[in-house]
Amino acid sequence: MSTLGILTCEILELEFAYLLKTDPNIERITIVENQHSQRLIEALASAGTSKVNRITKPQSHAPGAQDGIEVLVSVLELALHNRKHTLQQGLKEAARDMGPVVDALLLGYGLCGNALEKPEELLVEAGVPVFIPMDEDHPVDDCVGLIIGGRKEYYGEQCKIAGTFFMIPGWTVHWKRMFEQEFGNITPDMARRLFKNYERSLLIPTPVMSQEEMRKNAEAFSQMFGFRTEYRPGTMHILNETWQRAKGFLSNRPD
């Protein structure tokens, strides 16, 4: 059996839950269980996904004996995004831990402030091929770029209204984290000053969360900063294409 390792942050937990629960070709799902992976585990459980195994560390993973593809998922803390070096170091350590027990790695990240400008070089110690969501000839800019459909769509909305706070489903769940010491460590008053020239919250719904649920989740955020709320549809296309590329590599890999 081939094993695909997934490293992602909490913001994209619902997108990966969606891929895992809707793909009939995945034989087994193993999740590194910790405080960061709880919502992913809950999302799979609520969907009735029965083939989920839980372990406490990647090194404990033992591949199954049957043919097919299984997935090993590690959800990393959102606070790693606080600094470029912190994110790079966190990903290097996670990939180094996971590399010996998987055959390829799929990243739930984009460039993220150029932290992953050269993912293959950054994660070379993993010793396996690395797949990152691509926007034509370059990785997507970040999680928003991934869900909005790429840099052209992202930039287009910024040109329409420069003062736009973009919200994909995960951000509507985790937006309060920016006030935590480990992540942003800013007060609401500081945030109001930072966003004083912003005008709107742009919610980008996908199949993982309805527009109405996103609105409810983000309502307090928009009220806090006096933003009006607007919507535009998101897409799973880029993430799904990356998913298929990684699966294709494993399917065609010599035994």
C-alpha positions as CSV (number, residue, x, y, z in Angstrom):
1,M,0.0,0.0,0.0
2,S,1.2,3.5,-0.8
3,T,0.9,6.3,1.8
4,L,0.3,9.9,1.0
5,G,1.4,12.3,3.8
6,I,-0.6,15.5,4.3
7,L,0.8,18.5,6.2
8,T,-1.7,21.3,6.6
9,C,-2.6,24.1,9.0
10,E,-5.9,24.4,10.8
11,I,-7.3,26.9,8.3
12,L,-7.7,24.2,5.6
13,E,-8.9,21.4,7.9
14,L,-12.4,21.4,6.5
15,E,-11.1,21.3,2.9
16,F,-9.0,18.2,3.6
17,A,-11.9,16.6,5.5
18,Y,-14.0,17.2,2.4
19,L,-11.4,15.5,0.1
20,L,-11.0,12.6,2.4
21,K,-14.6,11.9,3.0
22,T,-15.6,12.1,-0.7
23,D,-12.8,10.1,-2.3
24,P,-13.8,6.4,-2.6
25,N,-10.2,5.4,-3.5
26,I,-8.7,6.1,-0.1
27,E,-8.4,2.8,1.7
28,R,-7.5,4.2,5.2
29,I,-7.1,7.5,6.9
30,T,-4.7,8.0,9.8
31,I,-4.6,11.2,11.7
32,V,-2.0,12.5,14.1
33,E,-4.3,13.3,17.0
34,N,-3.6,16.5,19.0
35,Q,-5.4,19.8,19.8
36,H,-4.8,21.0,16.2
37,S,-6.5,18.0,14.5
38,Q,-9.7,17.9,16.5
39,R,-11.9,19.8,14.1
40,L,-10.7,17.6,11.2
41,I,-11.5,14.4,13.2
42,E,-14.9,15.8,14.1
43,A,-15.6,16.7,10.5
44,L,-14.8,13.2,9.4
45,A,-16.8,11.7,12.2
46,S,-19.9,13.8,11.5
47,A,-19.7,12.7,7.9
48,G,-19.8,9.0,9.0
49,T,-16.3,8.2,7.8
50,S,-15.5,4.9,9.4
51,K,-12.0,4.2,8.2
52,V,-10.2,6.7,10.4
53,N,-7.3,5.6,12.6
54,R,-5.7,7.8,15.2
55,I,-2.1,7.9,16.4
56,T,-0.1,10.2,18.6
57,K,2.9,10.8,16.4
58,P,3.8,10.2,12.7
59,Q,6.5,7.7,13.6
60,S,3.9,5.3,14.9
61,H,2.3,4.9,11.5
62,A,2.3,1.3,10.1
63,P,1.2,1.0,6.5
64,G,-1.6,-1.4,5.8
65,A,-0.9,-4.6,3.8
66,Q,-3.7,-4.3,1.2
67,D,-3.3,-2.6,-2.2
68,G,-4.4,1.0,-2.7
69,I,-3.6,4.4,-1.2
70,E,-3.8,5.4,2.4
71,V,-3.4,8.9,3.9
72,L,-1.5,10.1,6.9
73,V,-2.5,13.6,8.1
74,S,-0.7,16.0,10.4
75,V,-2.4,19.3,11.2
76,L,0.0,22.0,12.3
77,E,-0.8,24.9,14.5
78,L,-1.9,28.1,13.0
79,A,0.6,30.1,15.0
80,L,3.4,28.9,12.8
81,H,2.4,31.6,10.3
82,N,3.4,34.3,12.7
83,R,6.9,34.4,11.3
84,K,8.5,33.1,8.1
85,H,11.3,31.3,9.8
86,T,8.9,29.7,12.4
87,L,6.7,28.3,9.6
88,Q,9.7,27.0,7.7
89,Q,11.1,25.3,10.8
90,G,7.8,23.8,11.8
91,L,7.3,22.4,8.3
92,K,10.8,21.0,8.2
93,E,10.4,19.2,11.5
94,A,7.0,17.8,10.5
95,A,8.2,16.7,7.1
96,R,11.3,15.1,8.7
97,D,9.1,13.1,11.1
98,M,6.6,12.0,8.4
99,G,9.0,11.3,5.6
100,P,10.2,7.9,6.7
101,V,6.6,6.5,6.8
102,V,5.1,8.0,3.6
103,D,5.8,7.8,-0.1
104,A,4.9,11.4,-0.9
105,L,3.9,14.6,0.8
106,L,1.1,17.0,0.0
107,L,1.2,20.4,1.5
108,G,-1.9,22.4,2.6
109,Y,0.1,25.6,2.2
110,G,1.0,28.2,-0.4
111,L,3.9,30.6,-0.6
112,C,2.8,32.1,2.7
113,G,5.0,35.1,2.6
114,N,7.6,33.2,0.5
115,A,8.2,30.7,3.3
116,L,7.6,27.9,0.7
117,E,9.1,29.5,-2.4
118,K,11.2,26.4,-2.9
119,P,9.3,23.6,-1.1
120,E,11.4,20.7,-2.5
121,E,14.6,22.3,-1.2
122,L,13.1,23.3,2.2
123,L,11.7,19.8,2.8
124,V,14.5,17.8,1.2
125,E,15.2,15.9,4.5
126,A,11.8,14.2,4.1
127,G,13.3,12.2,1.3
128,V,10.1,11.9,-0.7
129,P,8.4,14.0,-3.5
130,V,6.6,17.1,-2.4
131,F,3.3,18.3,-3.9
132,I,2.2,21.9,-3.3
133,P,-0.9,23.6,-4.7
134,M,0.1,25.3,-7.9
135,D,-1.3,28.4,-9.7
136,E,0.0,27.9,-13.2
137,D,3.8,28.0,-12.9
138,H,4.1,29.0,-9.2
139,P,2.6,27.9,-5.9
140,V,-0.5,29.6,-4.8
141,D,0.1,32.7,-2.7
142,D,-1.6,31.4,0.4
143,C,-4.8,29.7,1.6
144,V,-7.0,32.5,0.3
145,G,-5.3,32.3,-3.1
146,L,-5.9,28.6,-3.1
147,I,-9.7,28.9,-2.4
148,I,-10.4,32.0,-4.5
149,G,-8.9,30.4,-7.6
150,G,-5.4,31.8,-7.9
151,R,-3.4,35.1,-8.1
152,K,-5.5,36.7,-10.9
153,E,-8.7,36.3,-9.0
154,Y,-7.1,37.4,-5.7
155,Y,-5.5,40.5,-7.2
156,G,-8.7,41.3,-9.1
157,E,-10.7,41.6,-5.8
158,Q,-7.9,43.7,-4.2
159,C,-8.0,46.0,-7.2
160,K,-11.8,46.4,-6.8
161,I,-11.5,47.3,-3.1
162,A,-8.0,47.6,-1.6
163,G,-9.4,47.5,1.9
164,T,-10.6,43.9,1.7
165,F,-10.3,41.3,4.4
166,F,-10.6,37.9,2.7
167,M,-12.3,35.1,4.6
168,I,-12.4,31.5,3.5
169,P,-14.3,29.0,5.6
170,G,-11.5,28.3,8.0
171,W,-10.9,31.9,8.7
172,T,-14.5,32.4,9.7
173,V,-13.9,29.7,12.4
174,H,-10.5,30.8,13.5
175,W,-10.4,34.6,13.2
176,K,-10.3,35.2,16.9
177,R,-6.9,33.5,17.0
178,M,-5.3,36.7,15.7
179,F,-5.7,38.0,19.3
180,E,-3.9,35.1,20.9
181,Q,-0.4,35.6,22.2
182,E,0.9,32.7,20.2
183,F,-0.4,34.0,16.9
184,G,-0.9,37.7,16.5
185,N,-0.9,38.9,20.1
186,I,-2.8,42.1,19.1
187,T,-5.6,43.7,21.0
188,P,-8.9,44.6,19.4
189,D,-7.9,48.3,19.5
190,M,-4.6,47.5,17.8
191,A,-6.5,45.6,15.1
192,R,-8.9,48.4,14.6
193,R,-6.0,50.7,13.9
194,L,-4.4,48.1,11.5
195,F,-7.7,47.8,9.6
196,K,-8.8,51.4,9.7
197,N,-8.6,51.7,5.9
198,Y,-10.4,48.5,5.3
199,E,-14.0,48.5,4.0
200,R,-15.3,45.0,3.7
201,S,-15.2,41.3,4.7
202,L,-15.2,39.2,1.5
203,L,-16.5,35.7,2.3
204,I,-15.5,33.0,-0.1
205,P,-17.8,29.9,0.4
206,T,-17.0,26.5,-0.9
207,P,-18.8,23.1,-0.5
208,V,-17.2,22.7,2.9
209,M,-19.3,25.5,4.4
210,S,-22.5,27.3,3.3
211,Q,-22.6,31.0,2.8
212,E,-25.1,31.4,5.7
213,E,-22.9,29.5,8.1
214,M,-19.9,31.6,7.1
215,R,-22.0,34.8,7.6
216,K,-22.9,33.7,11.1
217,N,-19.3,32.8,11.9
218,A,-17.9,36.1,10.7
219,E,-20.7,38.4,11.9
220,A,-18.9,39.5,15.1
221,F,-15.7,40.1,13.1
222,S,-17.4,42.4,10.6
223,Q,-19.3,44.3,13.4
224,M,-16.1,44.7,15.4
225,F,-14.4,46.6,12.5
226,G,-17.5,48.1,10.9
227,F,-17.0,46.1,7.7
228,R,-19.8,45.4,5.2
229,T,-20.0,41.8,4.2
230,E,-19.8,40.7,0.6
231,Y,-19.5,37.3,-1.1
232,R,-18.0,35.6,-4.0
233,P,-17.9,31.9,-4.8
234,G,-14.7,29.9,-4.0
235,T,-13.4,26.8,-5.6
236,M,-11.8,23.5,-4.7
237,H,-10.3,23.1,-8.2
238,I,-6.7,23.9,-7.3
239,L,-6.6,21.8,-4.2
240,N,-8.3,18.9,-6.0
241,E,-5.9,19.1,-8.9
242,T,-3.0,18.9,-6.4
243,W,-4.7,15.9,-4.7
244,Q,-5.1,14.1,-8.0
245,R,-1.5,14.8,-9.0
246,A,-0.2,13.3,-5.7
247,K,-2.5,10.3,-6.0
248,G,-1.5,9.8,-9.6
249,F,2.1,9.7,-8.6
250,L,1.5,7.0,-6.0
251,S,-0.7,5.0,-8.4
252,N,2.0,4.9,-11.1
253,R,4.9,4.4,-8.7
254,P,6.8,1.1,-9.3
255,D,6.3,-1.5,-6.6
